[in-house]
Amino acid sequence: MQILLRLLRPHLPVLILGLVLGLISNAANLAAPLATKRIIDTLGTGDALAGPITLLLVLVVIGAVIGLWQWILMGTLAEQVVLDARLSVIQRYFRARLAELTGRPTGELVTRVTADPGLLHQASSSIVGLINASLAFIATLVLMGTLDVVLLLCTLAAVAIVGAVMAVLLPTISKAQKAAQDAVGDLGGELEGTLRAMRTVKASRAEDRQGGRIEADARRAAAHNVRAARRAAWVWTVSWSGVSLAVIAVLGVGAWRADAGLLEVSSLIAFLLYAFQLMGPIGELTQNVTALQSGIAAARRISEVYAMESETSTPTPGSRVPDAPVLAVRNVTLRYTEEGPAALDDVSLTIPSRGHTAVVGPSGAGKTSLFSLLLRFLDPGSGEITLHGRPYRSLTHSEIRGELAYVEQEAPVVPGTIRENILFSHPRPPTANWRRC
């Protein structure tokens, strides 16, 4: 919930405007039954009907125009919140320590940018909807009470039963949505890794086996989504059925009271109109709470990205030390986990400014770990690394990597043209239309 509120905070003025527009629209809609009662009371009295009918038409037009404005406003806000969420996740990916990213499946990381923020679309405007619907619900009950207290008590009894059932069902929607999104993330990670190694999969005749694992993830995601859909269906059915039964009860009791002379027919009609109008706030409350539960589930997954440790530097002023080696590694030890074996144990190495230095060794000797330290993808547990005599801890990551060129063993190709890949470290304005990779 904190992540959702954090994303909404920059849009507070728009939220307030949407809330005000919603209140105006609800006020116009709430006044319509009273205007209808006035028209009915005017019948047979000889008074002109033009005034009450004009008032009713004005209220309908105002409600429609304000409602359209609010709908467009909140729809635009929802898309902006989704964009903000996606941009914030992307930014945190590029600022995160490499170990935070390489330790997770790529496909799963992609869903944190594509699928999860999409669930915030409805949830972003659900807070305003909840406030508007709650106020409209309370105002409708108050106006119903001014018409007839007995009928109001019948309505409240039905609403209490509906509310108790919804309180039990709603929390299960969030759990099912969270499980479904986790399953989609697993599906994306498994599929991405398999597609990347498709040559190996086919050469090993593992198509059926690997396909079965991915299909199992897809079925698991579908099962959780079906469970969430069932919970939502129960919530909607209970809410609408409860209100419908309340309307039937109100109609029966109201007809009896009107026949006994305890209630005016115009008041009964106005009360019934409010009872039907009550479906709007209850339906809106149900829809907004359901959307909010889905948004909270997505926000929890996004919060896991926010919890990733970022690359941090505390640079200090300094200059190159004359005659110092380009790189010097002094008594460096590196462990990937606190209690795991040392990938590098008390390693020292000096790379002079002239000549060539080759680091050779069998697989698992620590070559990749050493280069990860030199590029500051990782920081050593002990020891020190210097660049031109300056300690790494006094330099920014950008300063260190600006002095080094790095070619990966797999030679990956990033999205873009061949020219952009060749000039990836030092891009220049393109001078020709090169074929895209």
SULBEL-V500403 format. One record per pair of residues at least 4 apart in sequence whose ideal C-beta (glycine too) atoms are under 7 Angstrom apart, sorted by the first residue. I is the first residue (numbers start at 1). J is the second residue. Records with the same first field share a line. If there is no record, write none. Layout:
I->J, J
This chain:
1->5, 296, 299
2->6
3->7, 299, 302, 303, 306
4->8, 120, 123, 295, 296, 299
5->9
7->81, 84, 85
8->15, 81, 124
11->15, 77, 80, 81
12->16
13->17
14->18, 73, 77
15->19, 128
16->20
17->21, 73
18->22, 70, 73, 74, 77, 128
19->23, 128, 131, 132
20->24
21->25, 66, 69, 70, 73
22->26, 70, 128, 132
23->27, 132, 135
24->28, 66
25->29, 63, 66, 67, 70
26->30, 132, 135, 136
27->31
28->59, 62, 63, 66
29->63, 277
30->139, 140, 143
31->35, 59
32->36, 56, 59, 60
33->37, 270, 273, 274, 277
34->38, 270
35->39, 52, 55, 56, 59
36->40, 56, 269, 270, 273
37->41, 266, 267, 269, 270
38->42, 52
39->49, 52, 53, 56
40->266, 269
41->266
42->47, 49, 52
49->53
50->54
51->55
52->56
53->57
54->58
55->59
56->60
57->61
58->62
59->63
60->64
61->65
62->66
63->67
64->68
65->69
66->70
67->71
68->72
69->73
70->74
71->75
72->76
73->77
74->78, 125, 128
75->79
76->80
77->81, 124, 125
78->82, 121, 122, 124, 125
79->83
80->84
81->85, 120, 124
82->86, 117, 118, 120, 121
83->87
84->88
85->89, 117, 120, 302
86->90, 113, 117
87->91
88->92
89->93, 112, 113, 302, 305
90->94, 113
91->95
92->96, 305, 306, 308
93->101, 109
95->310, 311
96->100, 101, 308, 309, 310
97->309, 310, 311
98->102, 377
99->103, 378
100->308, 309
101->109
104->108, 109
105->189, 192, 193
106->110, 189, 192
107->111, 188, 189, 190, 191, 192
108->185, 186, 188, 189
110->114, 188
111->115, 116, 184, 185, 188
112->116, 301, 302, 305
113->117
115->181, 184
116->181, 298, 301, 302
117->298
119->123, 294, 295, 297, 298
120->124, 295, 298
122->126, 291
123->291, 292, 294, 295
125->129
126->130, 288, 291, 292, 295
127->131
128->132
129->133, 284, 288
130->134, 285, 288, 289
131->135
132->136
133->137, 281, 284, 285, 288
134->138, 285
135->139
136->140, 281
137->141, 281, 282, 285
138->142
139->143
140->144, 274, 277, 278, 281
141->145, 152
142->146
143->274
144->151, 152, 155, 271, 274
145->149, 152
147->267, 270, 271
148->152, 263, 267, 271
149->153
150->154, 253, 257
151->155, 250, 253, 254, 271
152->156
153->157
154->246, 249, 250, 253
155->159, 246, 250, 275
156->160
157->161
158->162, 242, 245, 246, 249
159->163
160->164
161->165, 242
162->166, 238, 239, 242
163->167
165->169, 238
166->170, 235, 238, 239, 286
169->231, 234, 235
170->235, 289, 293
171->175
172->176, 231
173->177, 228, 231, 232, 290, 293
174->178, 293, 296, 297
175->179
176->180, 224, 227, 228, 231
177->181, 228, 293, 294, 297
178->182, 297, 300
179->183, 224
180->184, 221, 224, 225, 228
181->185, 297, 298, 301
182->186
183->187, 217, 220, 221, 224
184->188, 221
185->189
186->190, 217
187->191, 214, 217, 218, 221
188->192
189->193
190->194, 213, 214, 217
191->195, 214
192->196
193->197
194->198, 201, 210, 214
197->201
198->202
199->203
200->204
201->206, 207, 210
202->207
206->210
207->211
208->212
210->214
211->215
212->216
213->217
214->218
215->219
216->220
217->221
218->222
219->223
220->224
221->225
222->226
223->227
224->228
225->229
226->230
227->231
228->232
229->233
230->234
231->235
232->236, 290
233->237
234->238
235->239, 286, 290
236->240, 286
237->241
238->242
239->243, 282, 283, 286
240->244, 279, 283
241->245
242->246
243->247, 278, 279, 282
244->248
245->249
246->250, 275
247->251, 272, 275, 276
248->252
249->253
250->254, 271, 272, 275
251->255, 272
252->256
253->257
254->258, 263, 268, 271
255->259
256->260
257->262, 263
258->263, 265, 268
263->267, 268
264->268
265->269
266->270
267->271
268->272
269->273
270->274
271->275
272->276
273->277
274->278
278->282
279->283
280->284
281->285
282->286
283->287
284->288
285->289
286->290
287->291
288->292
289->293
290->294
291->295
292->296
293->297
294->298
295->299
296->300
298->302
299->303
302->306
303->307
311->397
313->396, 397
315->394, 395, 396
316->394
318->390, 394
320->324, 388, 389, 390
321->388, 389, 390
324->388, 389
325->350, 351, 352, 353
326->351, 352, 353, 388
327->351, 374, 387
328->350, 386
329->347, 348, 349, 385
330->348, 383, 384
331->346, 348, 383
332->344, 347, 373, 380, 383, 385
333->342, 344, 345, 346, 380, 381, 382, 383
334->342, 343, 344, 369, 373, 378, 380, 381
335->340, 342, 343, 381
336->340, 343
343->366, 369
344->366, 369, 370
347->370
351->357
359->367, 370
361->365, 367
366->370
367->371
368->372
369->373
370->374
371->375
372->377, 378
373->378, 380, 385
374->385, 404
375->401, 404, 406
376->392, 397, 400
380->385
384->391
385->392
386->390, 391, 392
387->392, 395, 400, 403
390->394, 395
392->400
395->399, 400
397->401
398->402
400->404
405->425
407->411
408->412
413->421, 437
414->421, 424
416->420, 421, 436, 437
417->434, 435, 436, 437
418->422, 434, 435, 437
419->423, 430, 434
420->424, 427
421->437
423->427, 428
